[in-house]
Amino acid sequence: MKISFGLGLILCILVPIVLLLFGSLTVSQTASGILLLAGLWAVTHGLVFGRASDRLYNIGAGIVVVAISTFIFFPVQYVLGLVLIAVIAIVLAAVVVNGRKGK
């Protein structure tokens, strides 16, 4: 059974919105929750359901989105620092993976 990336993202958006409508979350918590769930879904889809050729990019994008979702807990400069660290790690991982494929 092939689970699409879009279906998972729709669920990642709807669940926090439902919690917002029930009064369990504030607007900023809802935005953070959407980003967190979307990032976790990107990582999960990349590991389990996605194609092997897209695996690194799905996981990398998911990690960056999860880092952005921490804006509710940390000051903005820390969030930007986490995002830059994630991007650097993804670039290094891509260099290592592509270097192994070339040999």
C-alpha positions as a Markdown table, in Angstrom:
| # | Residue | x | y | z |
|---|---|---|---|---|
| 1 | Met | 0.0 | 0.0 | 0.0 |
| 2 | Lys | 1.5 | 3.3 | -1.1 |
| 3 | Ile | 0.8 | 6.2 | 1.3 |
| 4 | Ser | 1.1 | 9.5 | -0.3 |
| 5 | Phe | 3.0 | 12.4 | 1.1 |
| 6 | Gly | 0.1 | 14.8 | 0.5 |
| 7 | Leu | -2.4 | 12.8 | 2.5 |
| 8 | Gly | -0.1 | 12.8 | 5.5 |
| 9 | Leu | 0.4 | 16.5 | 5.2 |
| 10 | Ile | -3.3 | 17.1 | 5.1 |
| 11 | Leu | -3.7 | 15.2 | 8.4 |
| 12 | Cys | -0.7 | 17.1 | 9.9 |
| 13 | Ile | -2.6 | 20.3 | 9.2 |
| 14 | Leu | -6.0 | 19.3 | 10.2 |
| 15 | Val | -5.2 | 17.7 | 13.6 |
| 16 | Pro | -3.8 | 20.9 | 15.2 |
| 17 | Ile | -6.6 | 23.0 | 13.6 |
| 18 | Val | -9.2 | 20.8 | 15.2 |
| 19 | Leu | -7.4 | 21.2 | 18.6 |
| 20 | Leu | -7.4 | 24.9 | 18.0 |
| 21 | Leu | -11.1 | 24.9 | 17.4 |
| 22 | Phe | -11.7 | 22.9 | 20.5 |
| 23 | Gly | -9.7 | 25.4 | 22.5 |
| 24 | Ser | -6.9 | 23.1 | 23.4 |
| 25 | Leu | -4.2 | 25.1 | 21.6 |
| 26 | Thr | -3.5 | 28.8 | 20.9 |
| 27 | Val | -2.8 | 30.1 | 17.4 |
| 28 | Ser | 1.0 | 30.1 | 17.9 |
| 29 | Gln | 0.8 | 26.6 | 19.3 |
| 30 | Thr | -1.2 | 25.5 | 16.4 |
| 31 | Ala | 1.3 | 26.9 | 13.9 |
| 32 | Ser | 4.1 | 25.2 | 15.8 |
| 33 | Gly | 2.2 | 21.9 | 15.9 |
| 34 | Ile | 1.5 | 22.0 | 12.2 |
| 35 | Leu | 5.2 | 22.5 | 11.5 |
| 36 | Leu | 6.2 | 19.8 | 14.0 |
| 37 | Leu | 3.8 | 17.2 | 12.6 |
| 38 | Ala | 4.7 | 18.1 | 9.0 |
| 39 | Gly | 8.4 | 17.7 | 9.7 |
| 40 | Leu | 7.9 | 14.5 | 11.5 |
| 41 | Trp | 5.8 | 13.2 | 8.7 |
| 42 | Ala | 8.5 | 14.2 | 6.1 |
| 43 | Val | 11.1 | 12.2 | 8.1 |
| 44 | Thr | 8.7 | 9.2 | 8.5 |
| 45 | His | 7.8 | 9.3 | 4.8 |
| 46 | Gly | 11.4 | 9.5 | 3.8 |
| 47 | Leu | 12.4 | 6.6 | 6.0 |
| 48 | Val | 9.5 | 4.3 | 5.4 |
| 49 | Phe | 7.3 | 5.1 | 2.4 |
| 50 | Gly | 9.4 | 7.3 | 0.1 |
| 51 | Arg | 11.6 | 6.3 | -2.8 |
| 52 | Ala | 15.3 | 5.6 | -1.9 |
| 53 | Ser | 16.4 | 8.4 | -4.3 |
| 54 | Asp | 14.4 | 11.0 | -2.4 |
| 55 | Arg | 15.2 | 9.7 | 1.1 |
| 56 | Leu | 17.9 | 12.1 | 2.1 |
| 57 | Tyr | 16.0 | 15.1 | 0.8 |
| 58 | Asn | 12.7 | 14.2 | 2.6 |
| 59 | Ile | 14.5 | 13.5 | 5.8 |
| 60 | Gly | 16.5 | 16.7 | 5.5 |
| 61 | Ala | 13.5 | 18.9 | 4.8 |
| 62 | Gly | 11.7 | 17.3 | 7.7 |
| 63 | Ile | 14.5 | 18.0 | 10.1 |
| 64 | Val | 14.6 | 21.7 | 8.9 |
| 65 | Val | 10.8 | 22.0 | 9.4 |
| 66 | Val | 11.0 | 20.4 | 12.9 |
| 67 | Ala | 13.8 | 22.9 | 13.7 |
| 68 | Ile | 11.6 | 25.8 | 12.6 |
| 69 | Ser | 8.7 | 24.5 | 14.7 |
| 70 | Thr | 10.7 | 25.2 | 17.9 |
| 71 | Phe | 10.0 | 28.9 | 17.6 |
| 72 | Ile | 7.4 | 28.5 | 20.3 |
| 73 | Phe | 10.1 | 27.3 | 22.8 |
| 74 | Phe | 13.2 | 29.2 | 21.9 |
| 75 | Pro | 14.1 | 32.8 | 20.9 |
| 76 | Val | 14.2 | 33.4 | 17.1 |
| 77 | Gln | 18.1 | 33.6 | 17.0 |
| 78 | Tyr | 18.3 | 30.1 | 18.5 |
| 79 | Val | 15.7 | 28.8 | 16.0 |
| 80 | Leu | 17.7 | 30.3 | 13.1 |
| 81 | Gly | 20.9 | 28.7 | 14.5 |
| 82 | Leu | 19.2 | 25.3 | 14.7 |
| 83 | Val | 18.0 | 25.7 | 11.1 |
| 84 | Leu | 21.5 | 26.6 | 9.9 |
| 85 | Ile | 23.0 | 23.6 | 11.8 |
| 86 | Ala | 20.4 | 21.3 | 10.2 |
| 87 | Val | 21.1 | 22.7 | 6.7 |
| 88 | Ile | 24.9 | 22.3 | 7.2 |
| 89 | Ala | 24.3 | 18.7 | 8.4 |
| 90 | Ile | 22.1 | 17.9 | 5.4 |
| 91 | Val | 24.7 | 19.3 | 3.0 |
| 92 | Leu | 27.5 | 17.3 | 4.6 |
| 93 | Ala | 25.3 | 14.1 | 4.5 |
| 94 | Ala | 24.6 | 14.7 | 0.8 |
| 95 | Val | 28.3 | 15.1 | 0.1 |
| 96 | Val | 29.0 | 11.8 | 2.0 |
| 97 | Val | 26.2 | 9.9 | 0.3 |
| 98 | Asn | 27.0 | 11.2 | -3.2 |
| 99 | Gly | 30.7 | 10.5 | -2.6 |
| 100 | Arg | 29.9 | 6.9 | -1.8 |
| 101 | Lys | 27.8 | 6.6 | -5.0 |
| 102 | Gly | 30.6 | 7.9 | -7.1 |
| 103 | Lys | 33.1 | 5.2 | -6.1 |
